[in-house]
Amino acid sequence: MENLDLMTIDELYAFSEKNRNPELSVYARNRADAIAKRQAGQIQAALILDETCDRIYKQLPKELKW
């Protein structure tokens, strides 16, 4: 499994579009959005998205964790 936390925004959006696992797709999209929010100075919004990513990651099966 690729480490989604090391991907760029564009890589995360591409991964989200092609991945068939809904949890991973949502994780990748939220992670990309969090990075974009940080870059735009919207830190609180980024933190909320990060929390969502943390919840998703905790629920993933072991074989899907990086």
C-alpha positions as CSV (number, residue, x, y, z in Angstrom):
1,M,0.0,0.0,0.0
2,E,1.3,3.4,-0.9
3,N,1.7,6.0,1.9
4,L,-1.0,8.5,1.1
5,D,0.4,11.0,3.6
6,L,3.5,11.4,1.3
7,M,1.5,12.2,-1.8
8,T,1.0,15.6,-3.4
9,I,-2.4,17.2,-3.7
10,D,-2.6,16.1,-7.4
11,E,-1.5,12.6,-6.6
12,L,-4.1,12.3,-3.8
13,Y,-7.0,13.6,-6.1
14,A,-5.9,11.1,-8.8
15,F,-5.7,8.3,-6.3
16,S,-9.1,9.2,-5.0
17,E,-10.7,9.1,-8.5
18,K,-9.2,5.7,-9.4
19,N,-9.4,3.9,-6.1
20,R,-12.3,1.5,-5.7
21,N,-12.2,1.3,-1.9
22,P,-14.6,4.1,-0.8
23,E,-12.8,4.6,2.6
24,L,-9.4,5.1,0.9
25,S,-11.0,7.3,-1.8
26,V,-12.5,9.6,0.9
27,Y,-9.3,9.6,2.9
28,A,-7.3,10.7,-0.1
29,R,-9.7,13.4,-1.1
30,N,-9.9,14.8,2.5
31,R,-6.1,14.7,2.8
32,A,-5.8,16.7,-0.4
33,D,-8.4,19.1,0.7
34,A,-6.6,19.5,4.1
35,I,-3.3,20.3,2.4
36,A,-5.0,22.8,0.1
37,K,-6.7,24.5,3.1
38,R,-3.4,24.8,4.9
39,Q,-1.8,26.4,1.9
40,A,-4.7,28.9,1.8
41,G,-4.2,29.7,5.5
42,Q,-7.4,28.0,6.6
43,I,-5.8,26.1,9.4
44,Q,-9.0,25.3,11.4
45,A,-10.7,23.8,8.3
46,A,-7.5,21.7,7.6
47,L,-7.5,20.4,11.2
48,I,-11.1,19.3,10.9
49,L,-10.3,17.4,7.7
50,D,-7.2,15.9,9.4
51,E,-9.4,14.6,12.2
52,T,-11.7,13.0,9.6
53,C,-8.7,11.3,8.0
54,D,-7.6,10.0,11.4
55,R,-11.0,8.4,12.0
56,I,-11.0,6.8,8.6
57,Y,-7.5,5.5,9.0
58,K,-8.3,3.9,12.4
59,Q,-11.2,2.0,10.8
60,L,-9.2,0.6,7.9
61,P,-8.3,-3.1,7.8
62,K,-4.7,-3.8,8.7
63,E,-3.8,-4.7,5.1
64,L,-4.8,-1.2,3.9
65,K,-2.8,0.7,6.4
66,W,0.6,2.2,5.5
